[in-house]
Amino acid sequence: QFVEPQEDPDFIDKLWSSNLQKLCFRNGYYDFKTGALKEYDNDTHTCVKINRDYEAPTPENIQEVYDKILDPIFNKDKDLMECWLNYVARGLAGHVEDKNWGVGIGERDCGLEIVSVNTADQLTQKISFTRVRDQIRQRHYLG
């Protein structure tokens, strides 16, 4: 089945805003509002997708992440950990309108590299998409 392309002057804005609070995977998107995986619909547009299927974590998976990654990095400081997790989740969900930057400082071998490299990878995808979106918008409006 083929779909006939239609002119949509708001397409670029939809491409940017329709996936807020959604983390896109091959098999659907994780909806941060509901905390569940949903099937793609005609109202969710994205050109950034994690190249794997989403699998709901088990309690054992979650505990392993805390035991091996988060607790050692944050020295079991739950308040600091929750603050950082909320900050990163907000960015992954596409909320970058407040333009806050985060800086992490830690001792050698504290695990900060794991956190910063993964965060940088996600931000690079978001920044690259933003640049492409701005270039498309500029060409669309300036001819």
Contacts in CASP RR format, 6 or more apart in sequence:
PFRMAT RR
TARGET T0000
AUTHOR 0000-0000-0000
METHOD contacts of the structure
MODEL  1
QFVEPQEDPDFIDKLWSSNLQKLCFRNGYYDFKTGALKEYDNDTHTCVKI
NRDYEAPTPENIQEVYDKILDPIFNKDKDLMECWLNYVARGLAGHVEDKN
WGVGIGERDCGLEIVSVNTADQLTQKISFTRVRDQIRQRHYLG
8 14 0 8 1.000
11 45 0 8 1.000
12 133 0 8 1.000
12 136 0 8 1.000
12 137 0 8 1.000
12 140 0 8 1.000
14 45 0 8 1.000
15 45 0 8 1.000
15 46 0 8 1.000
15 47 0 8 1.000
15 133 0 8 1.000
16 130 0 8 1.000
16 133 0 8 1.000
18 43 0 8 1.000
18 44 0 8 1.000
18 45 0 8 1.000
18 46 0 8 1.000
19 29 0 8 1.000
19 44 0 8 1.000
19 45 0 8 1.000
19 46 0 8 1.000
19 48 0 8 1.000
19 94 0 8 1.000
20 93 0 8 1.000
20 94 0 8 1.000
20 95 0 8 1.000
21 31 0 8 1.000
21 32 0 8 1.000
21 33 0 8 1.000
21 93 0 8 1.000
21 94 0 8 1.000
21 95 0 8 1.000
22 29 0 8 1.000
22 30 0 8 1.000
22 31 0 8 1.000
22 32 0 8 1.000
22 44 0 8 1.000
22 46 0 8 1.000
22 93 0 8 1.000
23 29 0 8 1.000
23 30 0 8 1.000
23 32 0 8 1.000
23 50 0 8 1.000
23 92 0 8 1.000
23 93 0 8 1.000
24 44 0 8 1.000
24 46 0 8 1.000
24 48 0 8 1.000
24 49 0 8 1.000
24 50 0 8 1.000
25 37 0 8 1.000
25 49 0 8 1.000
25 50 0 8 1.000
25 52 0 8 1.000
25 53 0 8 1.000
25 54 0 8 1.000
26 49 0 8 1.000
26 50 0 8 1.000
26 51 0 8 1.000
26 52 0 8 1.000
26 53 0 8 1.000
27 37 0 8 1.000
27 53 0 8 1.000
27 54 0 8 1.000
28 37 0 8 1.000
28 38 0 8 1.000
28 39 0 8 1.000
28 40 0 8 1.000
28 54 0 8 1.000
29 37 0 8 1.000
29 38 0 8 1.000
29 40 0 8 1.000
29 44 0 8 1.000
29 46 0 8 1.000
30 36 0 8 1.000
30 37 0 8 1.000
30 38 0 8 1.000
30 54 0 8 1.000
31 37 0 8 1.000
31 38 0 8 1.000
32 89 0 8 1.000
32 93 0 8 1.000
37 54 0 8 1.000
37 56 0 8 1.000
47 129 0 8 1.000
47 132 0 8 1.000
48 125 0 8 1.000
48 126 0 8 1.000
48 129 0 8 1.000
69 111 0 8 1.000
69 114 0 8 1.000
70 81 0 8 1.000
70 85 0 8 1.000
71 81 0 8 1.000
72 110 0 8 1.000
72 111 0 8 1.000
73 110 0 8 1.000
73 111 0 8 1.000
73 112 0 8 1.000
73 114 0 8 1.000
73 115 0 8 1.000
74 80 0 8 1.000
74 81 0 8 1.000
74 84 0 8 1.000
84 115 0 8 1.000
87 100 0 8 1.000
87 102 0 8 1.000
88 119 0 8 1.000
88 122 0 8 1.000
91 122 0 8 1.000
91 126 0 8 1.000
92 122 0 8 1.000
94 126 0 8 1.000
96 126 0 8 1.000
104 112 0 8 1.000
104 115 0 8 1.000
104 116 0 8 1.000
105 112 0 8 1.000
106 112 0 8 1.000
END
